[in-house]
Each structure stands twice: as structure tokens, then as C-alpha cells.
Amino acid sequence: MASRITELVLDCTDPERLAAFWCEVLGYEVIDREDVLVEIAPSDRRTTMLFLKNSDTKLQKLRLHIDVRATDRSQDEELERLLELGATRADIGQGDDVSWYTLHDPEGNEFCLLSGRVEP
């Protein structure tokens, strides 16, 4: 028997704001809310994201990050949507000849928008 990832936990200063951003990015919904956390999930609730309030400031590049792909539009169209939601472009030394965009979420956490589409 093996394990599977059930939650991704991200420390942040504003769980509500970050959960709202990722709900819009991924099409998830809030499934739990407490004093110091907000949890979001897809409709099947298979893997959730939990945003945990922490007053520490992010100081360096994350060692683990999230990769996303568009489901219903081109990579460039999805990039524009993510930027409108509050993502910002990130330069972590990836160069100009890569097939993905490196971005920051509203709290500065890195994530990548990969090329190609996937099923929703």
C-alpha cells in the first residue's frame, strides 16, 4: 500500500486573500474556515490546499512549488488571467528560452504556468 498527498499546506500572512486567489486560479471552493486557516478543494475533495496563518515573512525561494496548466485556453491567455487575478511575473534565473512562465502569487510564493492544456 502507498500514501497519497491529501493536503498541501502553505503558511501565509493572509489566509483569506491567498485562498481566494487560489480558488480563482484552480476553480476550487472554500470547504473549511477557522480562526487561523482556510481550506480549499476541488469538487471531489481529493487533494485540498490549506492556508495557515503565519506572521513570518517569506525570505527565499520555496523549495517546493506548484505547477499549473490551462484547461480551456492558451498559455498566453491563461497568463493574462493569472496576472489579472494578482499574480506577478518572477525572475528566478529561468532565462528567456523556457516554455513556462514563473510567477508569484499575492504573497510571493513561486508557481509556474506550464505550456499545453490539461483536462479540467
Secondary structure per residue as TSV (DSSP state, phi and psi in degrees):
chain	resnum	aa	ss	phi	psi
A	1	M	-	360.0	148.1
A	2	A	-	-120.0	171.5
A	3	S	-	-99.0	165.6
A	4	R	-	-140.7	155.4
A	5	I	-	-73.5	125.7
A	6	T	-	-109.1	-29.5
A	7	E	E	-140.3	144.3
A	8	L	E	-109.4	124.4
A	9	V	E	-109.2	128.5
A	10	L	E	-126.2	117.4
A	11	D	E	-69.1	142.7
A	12	C	E	-159.2	163.5
A	13	T	S	-86.2	-24.6
A	14	D	-	-135.1	85.2
A	15	P	H	-56.9	-38.5
A	16	E	H	-62.0	-48.1
A	17	R	H	-64.3	-45.4
A	18	L	H	-69.8	-38.4
A	19	A	H	-62.9	-41.2
A	20	A	H	-62.4	-42.9
A	21	F	H	-59.1	-52.8
A	22	W	H	-68.8	-30.2
A	23	C	H	-60.1	-44.2
A	24	E	H	-67.4	-41.2
A	25	V	H	-62.5	-46.4
A	26	L	H	-100.8	-9.8
A	27	G	T	74.3	25.4
A	28	Y	-	-87.1	173.3
A	29	E	E	-132.7	156.1
A	30	V	E	-71.5	129.8
A	31	I	E	-115.8	-14.1
A	32	D	E	-156.2	146.0
A	33	R	E	-148.1	124.4
A	34	E	E	-131.1	-175.1
A	35	D	T	-55.1	-41.7
A	36	V	T	-118.9	12.7
A	37	L	E	-152.3	156.5
A	38	V	E	-135.5	132.1
A	39	E	E	-115.8	134.8
A	40	I	E	-123.7	158.2
A	41	A	E	-158.8	159.1
A	42	P	-	-75.8	174.9
A	43	S	T	-60.0	-31.7
A	44	D	T	-83.5	-7.7
A	45	R	-	55.1	23.4
A	46	R	S	-65.4	-48.5
A	47	T	S	-130.5	120.3
A	48	T	E	-103.2	164.3
A	49	M	E	-118.5	131.9
A	50	L	E	-118.4	124.1
A	51	F	E	-104.2	114.4
A	52	L	E	-109.4	125.4
A	53	K	E	-64.5	129.6
A	54	N	-	-151.3	127.3
A	55	S	-	-80.5	-6.0
A	56	D	-	-64.8	141.8
A	57	T	-	-89.2	137.0
A	58	K	-	-66.3	127.5
A	59	L	-	-111.7	-20.5
A	60	Q	S	-147.3	173.7
A	61	K	-	-59.5	138.5
A	62	L	-	-67.1	147.0
A	63	R	S	-85.7	-14.9
A	64	L	S	-131.1	133.3
A	65	H	-	-137.7	169.6
A	66	I	E	-99.1	136.6
A	67	D	E	-110.1	136.3
A	68	V	E	-127.1	157.0
A	69	R	E	-133.8	148.5
A	70	A	E	-68.0	150.3
A	71	T	S	-106.7	-25.1
A	72	D	S	-140.6	19.0
A	73	R	S	-158.6	174.1
A	74	S	-	-73.0	164.5
A	75	Q	H	-60.1	-43.0
A	76	D	H	-66.3	-38.2
A	77	E	H	-65.0	-40.3
A	78	E	H	-67.7	-37.6
A	79	L	H	-57.6	-47.0
A	80	E	H	-60.6	-41.6
A	81	R	H	-62.4	-45.0
A	82	L	H	-64.1	-39.5
A	83	L	H	-64.8	-38.9
A	84	E	H	-65.5	-30.9
A	85	L	H	-75.5	-14.9
A	86	G	T	123.1	0.6
A	87	A	-	-70.7	156.1
A	88	T	E	-130.7	153.0
A	89	R	E	-68.6	146.5
A	90	A	-	-127.7	134.9
A	91	D	-	-109.2	107.2
A	92	I	S	-115.7	23.7
A	93	G	S	88.8	18.3
A	94	Q	-	-75.6	-14.7
A	95	G	-	80.6	176.5
A	96	D	S	-95.6	-9.2
A	97	D	S	-101.4	23.1
A	98	V	-	-95.9	161.4
A	99	S	S	-95.2	7.2
A	100	W	S	-126.1	165.8
A	101	Y	E	-110.5	131.6
A	102	T	E	-97.5	130.4
A	103	L	E	-131.1	165.4
A	104	H	E	-113.1	141.6
A	105	D	-	-78.1	180.0
A	106	P	T	-60.2	-16.1
A	107	E	T	-106.1	10.2
A	108	G	S	89.8	8.8
A	109	N	-	-79.0	131.1
A	110	E	E	-73.1	142.7
A	111	F	E	-152.0	160.4
A	112	C	E	-119.7	140.7
A	113	L	E	-100.8	110.5
A	114	L	E	-84.5	162.3
A	115	S	E	-80.8	163.0
A	116	G	E	83.9	167.1
A	117	R	E	-113.0	157.6
A	118	V	-	-129.9	161.8
A	119	E	-	-66.2	144.0
A	120	P	-	-61.7	360.0
